[in-house]
Amino acid sequence: MKRLVILMILISLILPLQIVYATPLTSTSKDQQSVAVTIYNSNLGLVKDTRLIELRPGVLEVKFMDVAAKIDPTTVHIKSLVNGSSLNVLEQNYEYDLLNPQKLLEKFVGQKVQLATVDPETKKEEIVDATLLSTQGGNIFQIGDKIHIGHPGRILLSRIPENLIPQPTLVWTLENKVSKPQKLEASYLTSGINWKADYVAVLNRLDTLTDLTGWVTIDNRSGATYQDALLKLVAGDIHRVQPEIRMDFEKRAKIAAAEAPSPQFKEESFFEYHLYTLDRRTTIKDNQTKQMTLLDANQVPLKKLFIFSGFPQYYFYQMDQSSNKQKIGVFLELENSKKNNLGMPLPKGTVRVYKEDKDGSLQFVGEDQIDHTPKDERFKIKIGEAFDVAGERVQTEYKRLGRNLFEVAFEVSLRNHKDEEINVLVEEPIPGDWEMLSNTHPYEKIQAHLLRFQVPVAKDKEVKVKYRIRFKY
């Protein structure tokens, strides 16, 4: 008798935690207390969704709705912010068999449906019973003893099948040990959300200064709306086990106004990346492109460079003695430093350059991509090819002195048809071990296999740069 009493006491203590509720509890965004979204510039987002949910003690099923349609279920993590040990996850499922007309009809194959048509004469709706036989390549019905391929009427269904859901849903089997409301934080990674930086540079008349405005463009195609979210952006090259598909969506260029809006992001170092935090909360709607100001820098000094570039293969082969005309690239070089009104690490993105014409209208002059650029580093963007500056190259001599030993001579002609003197940088990538034998202009060795002539060319003049090298490889 004593053992029976003890056993009943133990059962009464354990039983409350083992109550299994058959009816699942549903949580939607209405339970949401806060949401934070961190977006990486690699089509990836980290979502932290905090909700206050009334959970009964015991084992129960919870349907956690309003999550991203492109969620990675293997990354989901849930925890109690009330008491970490008060909640155990026994099972987790991700249901994504979403409700749509085709799937709904497929669930009724072999079952009774109704077809509604309107009589063209009486204008009254007539309803007939039918059996849906197939949906492959079109709907096939049996009405009475006849088979109908397609039907002009509306299809009426009696119910929604239980295994179809209107939106992606996380389903947990939880063991809850407290009777008060649980504050839960669910975090997960999702694809389909991306951000990129776009920059607009407006040059002054002398091409010596620019006003630089940076824009953040967020493209949300993750299948969820993030209401009043704390937004953070991560710039850097994140390594993932499975490569992500990078999606490039063309956006309309933004031109800086006379008085651009203030930057809205606070930048900080984070691990080996840079983190940009929006100074307010914002709503990121599904299938929405959102743009916000990243930086606004005025009167940034720059250098305009004319670069005549060679190629390593010019040195290995005897070239045709006829002139080899080459276009001369036009570049802008900037230093990302505080003294130049910059100094914030710049995320990689596209720089679009504009300049006022004589009428005061902004005209587009070129664009280029920049990589992630730390502070105090220089970056260079190519605007296009010079129209009024011409260049030619002639290989004036080619000798093979021995195995893998060569002597080569070149003449580079530069002609300036502009109204002012310019400097042209002649950059020659020379392979192997080389030495300069003769040269008409001074040069500097930029790298082991790169030399540079800085050549002044007066307006309406031509300058010839001649040099001879010996190299082996």
Sequence and secondary structure as in RCSB ss.txt:
>XXXX:A:sequence
MKRLVILMILISLILPLQIVYATPLTSTSKDQQSVAVTIYNSNLGLVKDTRLIELRPGVLEVKFMDVAAKIDPTT
VHIKSLVNGSSLNVLEQNYEYDLLNPQKLLEKFVGQKVQLATVDPETKKEEIVDATLLSTQGGNIFQIGDKIHIG
HPGRILLSRIPENLIPQPTLVWTLENKVSKPQKLEASYLTSGINWKADYVAVLNRLDTLTDLTGWVTIDNRSGAT
YQDALLKLVAGDIHRVQPEIRMDFEKRAKIAAAEAPSPQFKEESFFEYHLYTLDRRTTIKDNQTKQMTLLDANQV
PLKKLFIFSGFPQYYFYQMDQSSNKQKIGVFLELENSKKNNLGMPLPKGTVRVYKEDKDGSLQFVGEDQIDHTPK
DERFKIKIGEAFDVAGERVQTEYKRLGRNLFEVAFEVSLRNHKDEEINVLVEEPIPGDWEMLSNTHPYEKIQAHL
LRFQVPVAKDKEVKVKYRIRFKY
>XXXX:A:secstr
 HHHHHHHHHHHHHGGGG B SS EEE GGGEEEEEEEEETTTEEEEEEEEEE   SEEEEEEE S  TTB GGG
 EEEESS GGGEEEEEEEEE  B  HHHHHHTTTTSEEEEEEE TTT  EEEEEEEEEE TTS EEEETTEEEES
 SSEEE S   TT BSS EEEEEEEE  SS EEEEEEEEEESEEEEEEEEEEE TTSSEEEEEEEEEEEE SS  
EEEEEEEEEES    SS               SS     EEEEEETTEEEEEEEEEEEE TTEEEEEEEEEEEEE
E EEEEEEE  GGGGTS   SS EEE  EEEEEEE SGGGT  S B SEEEEEEEE TTS EEEEEEEEE  B T
T EEEEEEEE SSEEEEEEEEEEEEEETTEEEEEEEEEEEE SSS EEEEEEEE  SEEEEEEESS EEEEETTE
EEEEEEE TTEEEEEEEEEEEE 
